[in-house]
Amino acid sequence: MFQKILIANRGEIALRVIRACREMGIGSVAVHSTADADAMHVRMADESVCIGPPPSPDSYLSVPAIISACEITGAEAIHPGYGFLSENANFVQIVEDHGLTFIGPTAEHIRIMGDKITAKDTVKALGVPCVPGSAGGVADVAEAKQVGAEIGYPVIIKATAGGGGRGMKLAKSEDELENAFRTARSEAKAAFGNDEVYIEKYLGKPRHIEIQVFGDGKGRAVHLGERDCSLQRRHQKVLEEAPGPAITPEMRAEIGRTSAEAVAKIGYSGAGTIEYLFENGEFYFIEMNTRLQVEHPVTEAVYGVDLVREQIRVAAGLPMEFQQDDLVPNGHSIEVRINAEKLPNFSPSPGRISQYHAPGGLGVRMDSALYDGYRIPPYYDSLIGKLIVHGRDRPEALARLRRALGEIIVDGVDTTIPLFRALLEEEDVLTGDYTIHWLEKWLAENLG
Ligand code: ADP
């Protein structure tokens, strides 16, 4: 087992990894920008290294700075968290070239899944159901029209290098196709430096259902059921839950098995998520994320496992601690993402936290790097906490969520907490009856 792990991240996810290290008796090294010198992850880690000025490209994304921090502190492995360098295949290669261990899949697996066309081709060949669409990239408007005629409208044009909900354009009919195609291309070029796009059938009322998978890198893999992440704003998840209200045990067993078998066949190592759209009882693959997800705690709650501990073990060459038969879901869990943002426009709201009180009690987990007097810097994403509840069933989880949202205090900045209090008054949220478009419509009607 490793003696010391460096966490190449900040905020709540850095704390999450430090906590796992501490429970496993492993030393932890935090890295931070000058803007984060007083951050909680720096205080909580055993050691810390300043790796540069506030802008992420000069610090949290600076590969030489992170490798140097490993060399200075003697850390043997790097946990990337999510975001930043977590899905950067070149970084993984450099880490390995320096004789260090990347806690995650291989550079090759990250590369395959990071290109959405290659990813789709790969999983399709492994028996995973996919959204009907173009066979690979679409070169020009003429080809786009051909694909549109074949699969039928509406269609969605997506960037092959896409991520974070960006670079997607809807065309409801052939009239809208040319404009949507050109816009998608130029947006993809600007956002990802790669203008390749592909086309998929646009599903009108799907749910977003993702399967947590875990591989040992030696051809064995398991699944840990699904998360329903349909409540989204701008294709970004806002609330996640497990199990999915629309998923039966039979569906779970089948899509879970298909997903686990696919990652087993490619010899995948560590945690991964296979994302699907789910409509009329059918699953359609959209992408695979080759890292720990923001919403992993709902799976941990329902399956009673520590996914970060497992990531570390597998990266150290140890066998997985669980087998498929051990993984039996228990109860219901819901996570809400608390962002420092001002409603109704969700504009960033950095600043000083004058008072912070975390909710607690049975079935409540608060993952946050906040503390009284902490100053949220303006340079990074606005996620400041995740409130996760667990109950014996969905009504109990909802009751705990309502109770915890009543206890939490975050003063000094604006947050998305009032949004969740309002959502818990909605019949559709209480019954779990929503698709990926539900929240946008609700926001337009209630906050617009
Ligand atoms: P990203 O990598 O940017 O997150 P995804 O491919 O995972 O992109 O898609 C993000 C979200 O966009 C999905 O959760 C869904 O809301 C929407 N979406 C993607 N593909 C389709 C599709 N074919 N039909 C309808 N909605 C889609």
Boltz pocket constraint, residues with backbone or C-beta under 6 A from the ligand:
constraints:
  - pocket:
      binder: B
      contacts: [[A, 131], [A, 156], [A, 162], [A, 163], [A, 164], [A, 165], [A, 166], [A, 168], [A, 200], [A, 201], [A, 202], [A, 203], [A, 204], [A, 208], [A, 229], [A, 232], [A, 235], [A, 275], [A, 277], [A, 286], [A, 287], [A, 436]]
      max_distance: 6.0
